Structure formats: C-alpha cells, structure tokens
C-alpha cells in the first residue's frame, strides 16, 4: 500500500483482500510484528540469491532496511559487513554480530575502500551507493539492489559488462518467512525502535521521525 498511485494506510477508508492477512503467532510481540513487512523485503534476497555460494557479504547502508537485510543475511552467511555513515546505527548492527565499517558517503570512499566482495547488497537509499557498489563487487559477483530514491542515479554501466556482474533488483518479500524468523528468535529487530508515542500524539511522532538518527517510531493506543 502507498506505492505507485495506491493510497497508503493514512486514508480514511481502507479495504484489502482477506488473503492479505497473516496470523501473528502468540509468542511474537506487537513490537516485533510491526517489522514484518520490511523484514519480508529483506527475506526476498534469500529467494533471489543462492546464499550458500557465499561465505561473506557486504551491505551498503545503515538505515532500517539495511539493518534488517544484514540481520537476515547473518542467519545464513557467516560474515556480514555493514558499511555506513552513522556510528550509533553501526553500533546497533554490531550488537547483532555484524562487522561494521565507517564510511563518509562521498567520493573519497571510492579511493579509501579496498575490500571487495563476491556478494553485495546496496541499500544506502542514495544515488551514489550504486557507484561504490560496482567498485566493491568482484568480477562475476552478485549485486542486489534495494535502494529506491527520487530522481536518477548517475552511473557508468561499463563495470557491469567488464566484470560480468549479476545485478538483481529486489523489492517486497515473503511475510511467512519473516514471521518465522521472528518466532524462532533468529532475528530480533526491536533494538531498532527509537521511541514509542501514544496514538494521540501521532503528529508529534511523525515530526520526530524526521530527525536525524531516528530509526523506528511506534504509535501505541
């Protein structure tokens, strides 16, 4: 909902097919369940890429989706490395057993970062992320794209050809797999909750969510 000419859930009236409903197991808390949709998007990568072929993976970005992607990949790949600009967000990833690397988010990263990967996920939400990803991917590597943003990304296509890179566009994913990860405890996203507001303070919560460094905001009756 709320994607490409479809109204979102802030609409006064909302109707969805019954088959869109998923049962949340009793042992999955409400705080965990609100992450099912973005967690499912992270799980989509497991449906698209044979992760058994890789012993390590890089995740570019340290925002909410990148955090969930890294946690999901950590369940199947021994070494997950997150590259991000924000120390506090990287610290959250570190608590989940993810290796972290600080970047500047500008052209200097192209000169400084020398580590390469056969598998990489680009989830920076920035037009510059794809350029860095193409540099860091190894020949015949697999690059999964998760970023969406307004406008066009200035990018050279020759590295895709010369390196014979496999580029995979990755969007939404399986809710059942996400719920199973929450139920098993393999992924616990609740550390990403920055603050919970009462429902009566929804406007205040929306404004707070725009602040730098905020991860996930909840509204609770």
Buried (B, 14 or more C-beta within 10 A) or exposed (E): EEEEEEEEEEEEEEEEEEEEEEEBEEEBEEBBBBBBEBBBBBBBBBEBBEBEEBEBBBBBBBBBBBBBBBBBBBBBBEBBBBBBBBEEBBEBBEEBEBBBBEBEBEEEBEEEBEEEBBBBBBBBBBBBBBBBBBBBBEEEBBBBBBBEEEEEEEBEEEBBEEBEBBBBEBEEBBBEBBBBBBBEEEBBBEBBBBEEBEEEEEEEBEEBBEEEEEBBBBBEE
